[in-house]
Amino acid sequence: MKFTLQIQLLPDSAQRKLLLDTMRAFNTAADYAAKIGFEAGVFSQPSIHYHCYYDMREKFGLSSQMAVRAIGKTVECFRRDKTKCPKFRPTGAMTYDQRLMSFKGLDRVSLLTLTGRQLIPFVMGDYQKARFDRLKGQCDLVFRDGKFFLLCSIDLPEKPPVEIHDFVGVDLGVANIATTSDGQQFSGEQVETVRQKHHRRRKSLGKRMSRTHKRRTRKNARRAMKRTGQKESRFKRHENHCISREIVKLAEGTQRGIALEDLKGIRLRTRFRKGQRAKMGGWAFAQLRTFVEYKAKLAGVPVVIVDPRNTSRTCAECGHCEKANRSSQAEFQCRSCGHTAHADLNAARNIRAVAASVNMLEVSKEHREPLVA
């Protein structure tokens, strides 16, 4: 299973300038190769190489392998869409392979620039250090928020799938980001507090931009708004990592699979009042699902995606389905048998039951009741 490790480079001022100059030349050369290939109607590596390789080296001062990798970047874009000519940012990602870079121990890397190789120090966390020996293939040099990073590919072995006899149903929502069929809840209260804080900040900055005519003030406000968005994104990512880790740990420890709702396109299928839109659309559920899936794959835990239709209206005890069963956002009361439960817990149990029936599993008696009421 392929993963990407992020390593931060710590170049000095001279090395920083060299890296920026090299990235700009590389991406300008990729633009040139894309234009030549598009105008000639050729889109493969050998054909574009034939048309512009020597010109690229002469015009932009690239080494032979840099020119090859710049053409390769263009070819990757043409594989996705041949109807338009791609345009690359001056400081877009630059590809480094074994001919252009080499690691010198656990703290330095040798990178080829326009003026020769540079030995640049780097730092990485414990997660990266534990997997550093698995580095394989090429890396991408990226420039983000004024910092340089190497994004390196690694291969991690997957555990063989475990034999399961039940599922952990997971209901996703807003008041509770996730609720398991065992009754474990991951509250969205803190998430909503942080979201409102960032929303107020962006609103204030937006007013500041609209009221001023000073160019410097508007520029500073745009930068502050960008930092606010990045901070909120990091918060969401951290929370989703924590939630997904707990869900996978629960399933792995009890030798069960994981049943998730298929929420793809949910924002297109639902309508909310204007005041509710930011709250209802303010969480990255697709990211949470991705984190659960890859963590489960590493642990050998199977993940099943089920249709969430009527899971919040159906009684987990008698199977009676009626809109009136959902008396409020948090309460579920069956109109047929009188069963009452937290609405998210009831939905999670239904999701577990759907996954078990689709996979033809006999749910054991001890799992028919939630472990936590």
C-alpha positions as CSV (number, residue, x, y, z in Angstrom):
1,M,0.0,0.0,0.0
2,K,1.5,3.3,-1.1
3,F,1.8,6.3,1.3
4,T,3.5,9.7,1.1
5,L,5.9,10.9,3.7
6,Q,6.3,14.7,4.1
7,I,9.8,15.9,5.0
8,Q,10.6,19.6,5.6
9,L,13.8,21.0,4.1
10,L,15.8,23.7,6.0
11,P,17.8,25.5,3.3
12,D,19.9,28.6,4.0
13,S,19.2,31.8,2.1
14,A,21.5,31.0,-0.8
15,Q,20.1,27.4,-1.1
16,R,16.6,28.8,-0.9
17,K,17.2,31.1,-3.9
18,L,18.8,28.2,-5.9
19,L,15.8,25.9,-5.2
20,L,13.3,28.6,-6.2
21,D,15.3,29.4,-9.4
22,T,15.4,25.7,-10.2
23,M,11.7,25.2,-9.7
24,R,10.8,28.2,-11.8
25,A,13.1,27.0,-14.7
26,F,11.7,23.4,-14.4
27,N,8.0,24.6,-14.6
28,T,8.7,27.1,-17.4
29,A,10.4,24.2,-19.3
30,A,7.3,22.0,-18.6
31,D,5.1,24.8,-20.0
32,Y,7.3,25.0,-23.1
33,A,7.1,21.2,-23.6
34,A,3.3,21.2,-23.1
35,K,2.9,24.0,-25.8
36,I,5.2,22.2,-28.3
37,G,3.4,18.9,-27.8
38,F,-0.1,20.4,-27.9
39,E,0.6,22.4,-31.1
40,A,2.2,19.3,-32.8
41,G,-0.6,17.0,-31.6
42,V,1.8,14.6,-29.8
43,F,1.2,13.6,-26.2
44,S,3.6,10.7,-25.4
45,Q,7.0,11.0,-23.7
46,P,9.1,9.8,-26.7
47,S,7.3,12.1,-29.2
48,I,7.5,15.3,-27.0
49,H,11.1,14.4,-26.2
50,Y,11.9,14.3,-29.9
51,H,10.4,17.7,-30.5
52,C,11.9,19.8,-27.7
53,Y,14.4,18.0,-25.5
54,Y,17.5,19.8,-26.8
55,D,15.8,23.2,-27.0
56,M,14.7,22.8,-23.3
57,R,18.2,22.2,-22.2
58,E,19.6,25.1,-24.1
59,K,16.8,27.6,-23.2
60,F,16.3,26.8,-19.5
61,G,19.7,25.5,-18.4
62,L,18.3,22.1,-17.3
63,S,20.3,19.0,-16.9
64,S,19.4,16.0,-19.0
65,Q,17.4,14.2,-16.3
66,M,15.6,17.4,-15.3
67,A,14.5,17.9,-18.9
68,V,13.2,14.3,-19.0
69,R,11.3,14.8,-15.7
70,A,9.8,18.1,-17.0
71,I,8.5,16.4,-20.1
72,G,7.2,13.6,-17.8
73,K,5.2,16.1,-15.8
74,T,3.6,17.4,-19.1
75,V,2.8,13.9,-20.2
76,E,1.0,13.1,-16.9
77,C,-1.3,16.1,-17.6
78,F,-2.0,15.0,-21.1
79,R,-3.0,11.6,-19.9
80,R,-5.8,13.2,-18.0
81,D,-6.9,15.6,-20.7
82,K,-5.6,16.1,-24.3
83,T,-8.1,18.8,-25.2
84,K,-6.3,21.7,-23.5
85,C,-2.7,22.7,-23.0
86,P,-1.7,22.6,-19.4
87,K,-0.2,25.6,-17.6
88,F,2.0,25.2,-14.6
89,R,2.6,27.5,-11.6
90,P,6.2,28.9,-11.5
91,T,6.7,27.2,-8.1
92,G,4.7,24.1,-8.9
93,A,5.9,20.7,-7.7
94,M,9.2,19.5,-9.2
95,T,10.0,15.8,-9.6
96,Y,13.2,14.4,-8.2
97,D,14.3,10.8,-8.9
98,Q,17.4,8.8,-7.9
99,R,19.5,10.5,-10.5
100,L,18.6,14.0,-9.2
101,M,18.7,13.4,-5.4
102,S,20.1,11.1,-2.7
103,F,19.7,11.0,1.0
104,K,22.9,11.4,3.1
105,G,21.9,9.9,6.4
106,L,18.8,10.9,8.4
107,D,19.3,14.6,8.3
108,R,20.6,15.7,4.9
109,V,19.6,15.3,1.3
110,S,21.6,16.1,-1.9
111,L,19.5,17.8,-4.5
112,L,20.5,18.8,-8.0
113,T,20.0,22.5,-8.9
114,L,20.8,24.6,-11.9
115,T,24.3,25.3,-10.6
116,G,25.1,21.8,-9.2
117,R,24.2,19.7,-6.2
118,Q,23.3,21.2,-2.8
119,L,23.5,19.4,0.5
120,I,20.4,20.5,2.4
121,P,19.4,19.6,6.0
122,F,15.9,18.4,6.7
123,V,13.7,17.5,9.7
124,M,11.0,14.9,10.1
125,G,8.7,13.6,12.9
126,D,8.8,10.2,14.6
127,Y,6.1,8.8,12.2
128,Q,8.4,9.6,9.2
129,K,11.5,8.3,11.0
130,A,9.9,4.9,11.7
131,R,9.2,4.5,8.0
132,F,12.2,6.2,6.5
133,D,13.8,3.0,5.4
134,R,10.9,2.2,3.1
135,L,11.5,5.2,0.9
136,K,11.1,4.0,-2.7
137,G,10.9,5.7,-6.1
138,Q,10.8,9.4,-6.8
139,C,10.0,12.4,-4.6
140,D,8.3,15.7,-5.3
141,L,9.8,19.0,-4.2
142,V,7.0,21.4,-3.2
143,F,7.0,25.0,-2.0
144,R,4.1,25.8,0.3
145,D,3.6,28.7,2.7
146,G,7.1,29.9,2.3
147,K,8.6,26.4,3.2
148,F,10.1,23.6,1.1
149,F,9.0,20.0,1.5
150,L,9.9,16.7,0.0
151,L,6.9,14.4,-0.6
152,C,8.3,10.9,-0.7
153,S,6.5,7.6,-1.7
154,I,6.8,4.5,0.5
155,D,5.3,1.0,0.4
156,L,3.7,-0.3,3.6
157,P,2.7,-4.0,3.9
158,E,-1.0,-4.7,4.5
159,K,-2.1,-7.2,7.1
160,P,-4.1,-10.2,5.8
161,P,-7.9,-9.7,6.3
162,V,-9.2,-10.9,9.6
163,E,-12.1,-13.3,9.7
164,I,-15.1,-11.4,11.0
165,H,-18.5,-12.3,12.4
166,D,-20.0,-8.9,12.9
167,F,-19.7,-5.2,12.0
168,V,-19.3,-1.9,13.8
169,G,-21.9,0.4,12.4
170,V,-20.9,4.0,12.2
171,D,-23.4,6.8,11.7
172,L,-22.0,10.2,10.6
173,G,-23.6,13.5,11.6
174,V,-23.2,17.1,12.7
175,A,-24.2,17.1,16.4
176,N,-22.1,14.0,16.7
177,I,-19.4,13.6,14.0
178,A,-19.6,9.8,14.4
179,T,-21.6,7.4,16.5
180,T,-20.8,3.7,16.6
181,S,-23.3,0.9,17.1
182,D,-21.6,0.2,20.4
183,G,-22.8,3.6,21.7
184,Q,-19.4,5.4,21.4
185,Q,-20.0,9.0,20.3
186,F,-17.6,11.6,19.0
187,S,-19.2,14.9,19.8
188,G,-19.3,17.7,17.3
189,E,-19.7,20.5,19.9
190,Q,-16.1,21.5,19.9
191,V,-16.0,21.3,16.1
192,E,-19.0,23.7,15.8
193,T,-17.3,26.1,18.3
194,V,-14.1,26.2,16.2
195,R,-16.1,26.5,13.0
196,Q,-18.1,29.5,14.3
197,K,-14.9,31.1,15.5
198,H,-13.3,30.8,12.1
199,H,-16.5,31.9,10.4
200,R,-16.6,35.1,12.5
201,R,-12.9,35.8,11.7
202,R,-13.5,35.4,7.9
203,K,-16.6,37.6,8.1
204,S,-14.6,40.3,9.9
205,L,-11.8,40.1,7.4
206,G,-14.3,40.3,4.5
207,K,-15.8,43.5,5.8
208,R,-12.3,44.9,6.3
209,M,-11.5,44.2,2.6
210,S,-14.7,45.7,1.3
211,R,-14.4,48.9,3.4
212,T,-10.8,49.9,2.6
213,H,-9.3,51.1,-0.6
214,K,-5.8,50.7,0.6
215,R,-4.0,48.1,-1.4
216,R,-1.7,47.0,1.5
217,T,-4.6,46.6,3.9
218,R,-6.5,44.5,1.4
219,K,-3.5,42.3,0.8
220,N,-2.9,41.8,4.5
221,A,-6.6,40.8,5.0
222,R,-6.4,38.3,2.2
223,R,-3.3,36.7,3.8
224,A,-5.1,36.6,7.1
225,M,-8.1,34.9,5.5
226,K,-5.9,32.4,3.9
227,R,-4.2,31.6,7.2
228,T,-7.6,31.2,8.9
229,G,-8.7,28.7,6.3
230,Q,-5.5,26.7,6.6
231,K,-5.8,26.6,10.4
232,E,-9.4,25.3,10.1
233,S,-8.3,22.7,7.6
234,R,-5.5,21.5,9.9
235,F,-8.0,21.2,12.8
236,K,-10.4,19.1,10.7
237,R,-7.6,16.8,9.6
238,H,-6.4,16.3,13.1
239,E,-9.9,15.5,14.4
240,N,-10.6,13.1,11.5
241,H,-7.3,11.3,12.2
242,C,-8.3,10.9,15.9
243,I,-11.8,9.7,15.2
244,S,-10.8,7.2,12.5
245,R,-8.0,5.8,14.7
246,E,-10.5,5.1,17.5
247,I,-13.0,3.4,15.1
248,V,-10.4,1.2,13.6
249,K,-8.9,0.3,17.0
250,L,-12.4,-0.7,18.2
251,A,-13.1,-2.9,15.2
252,E,-9.6,-4.5,15.2
253,G,-9.8,-5.3,19.0
254,T,-13.2,-7.0,18.6
255,Q,-12.5,-8.7,15.3
256,R,-15.3,-7.0,13.5
257,G,-15.6,-5.1,10.2
258,I,-16.6,-1.5,9.8
259,A,-19.8,-0.4,8.1
260,L,-19.9,3.2,6.9
261,E,-22.6,5.3,5.2
262,D,-22.3,6.2,1.6
263,L,-22.6,10.0,1.8
264,K,-21.3,10.7,-1.7
265,G,-23.4,13.6,-3.2
266,I,-25.2,14.2,0.1
267,R,-24.9,18.0,-0.3
268,L,-26.6,17.9,-3.7
269,R,-29.4,15.7,-2.4
270,T,-30.3,17.8,0.7
271,R,-31.6,21.3,1.2
272,F,-31.0,23.5,4.3
273,R,-32.0,26.9,5.4
274,K,-29.5,29.7,4.8
275,G,-28.5,29.8,8.5
276,Q,-27.9,26.0,8.5
277,R,-25.8,25.7,5.4
278,A,-22.4,26.5,6.9
279,K,-23.0,24.2,9.9
280,M,-24.3,21.2,7.8
281,G,-21.6,21.5,5.2
282,G,-18.8,22.4,7.4
283,W,-17.2,19.0,8.0
284,A,-15.0,16.8,5.8
285,F,-16.8,13.5,5.9
286,A,-15.2,12.3,2.7
287,Q,-11.8,12.8,4.4
288,L,-13.0,10.9,7.5
289,R,-14.1,8.0,5.3
290,T,-10.7,8.0,3.5
291,F,-8.8,7.9,6.8
292,V,-11.0,5.1,8.1
293,E,-10.5,3.0,4.9
294,Y,-6.7,3.3,4.7
295,K,-6.2,2.7,8.5
296,A,-8.5,-0.3,8.3
297,K,-6.7,-1.6,5.3
298,L,-3.4,-1.5,7.2
299,A,-5.0,-3.3,10.1
300,G,-6.6,-6.0,8.0
301,V,-10.1,-4.8,8.9
302,P,-12.7,-5.0,6.1
303,V,-14.8,-1.8,5.4
304,V,-18.3,-2.0,3.9
305,I,-20.1,1.0,2.5
306,V,-23.9,0.8,2.8
307,D,-26.8,2.8,1.5
308,P,-27.9,5.2,4.4
309,R,-31.5,5.5,3.1
310,N,-34.1,5.3,5.9
311,T,-31.5,4.2,8.5
312,S,-32.5,7.2,10.7
313,R,-36.2,6.4,10.3
314,T,-36.2,2.7,10.9
315,C,-36.5,1.1,14.3
316,A,-33.5,-1.1,15.1
317,E,-35.7,-3.4,17.2
318,C,-38.8,-4.1,15.1
319,G,-37.8,-2.7,11.7
320,H,-40.8,-0.3,11.5
321,C,-39.9,2.6,9.2
322,E,-41.8,5.9,9.5
323,K,-40.7,9.5,9.3
324,A,-42.5,10.3,12.6
325,N,-40.2,7.8,14.4
326,R,-37.6,10.6,14.5
327,S,-39.2,12.9,17.0
328,S,-36.3,15.3,17.1
329,Q,-32.7,15.5,16.0
330,A,-31.4,13.5,19.0
331,E,-34.4,11.3,19.9
332,F,-35.8,8.2,18.2
333,Q,-39.1,6.7,19.3
334,C,-40.7,3.9,17.4
335,R,-44.4,4.5,16.7
336,S,-45.0,0.8,16.4
337,C,-43.2,-0.9,19.3
338,G,-42.4,2.1,21.5
339,H,-38.6,1.5,21.4
340,T,-36.7,4.7,22.4
341,A,-33.0,5.4,21.8
342,H,-30.6,8.2,20.8
343,A,-31.3,8.8,17.1
344,D,-27.6,8.4,16.0
345,L,-27.2,5.2,18.0
346,N,-30.4,3.7,16.4
347,A,-29.1,4.7,12.9
348,A,-25.7,3.1,13.6
349,R,-27.3,-0.2,14.7
350,N,-29.3,-0.1,11.4
351,I,-26.2,0.4,9.4
352,R,-24.6,-2.5,11.2
353,A,-27.6,-4.7,10.4
354,V,-27.6,-3.7,6.7
355,A,-23.9,-4.6,6.4
356,A,-24.4,-7.9,8.1
357,S,-27.4,-8.9,5.9
358,V,-25.6,-7.8,2.7
359,N,-22.5,-9.9,3.7
360,M,-24.7,-12.8,4.9
361,L,-23.3,-12.7,8.5
362,E,-25.2,-14.2,11.4
363,V,-24.9,-11.4,14.1
364,S,-24.3,-13.1,17.4
365,K,-26.8,-12.5,20.2
366,E,-24.4,-10.5,22.4
367,H,-24.0,-7.9,19.7
368,R,-27.7,-7.3,19.2
369,E,-27.7,-4.8,22.1
370,P,-25.3,-1.9,22.2
371,L,-22.5,-2.2,24.8
372,V,-23.1,1.4,25.9
373,A,-26.6,2.6,26.4
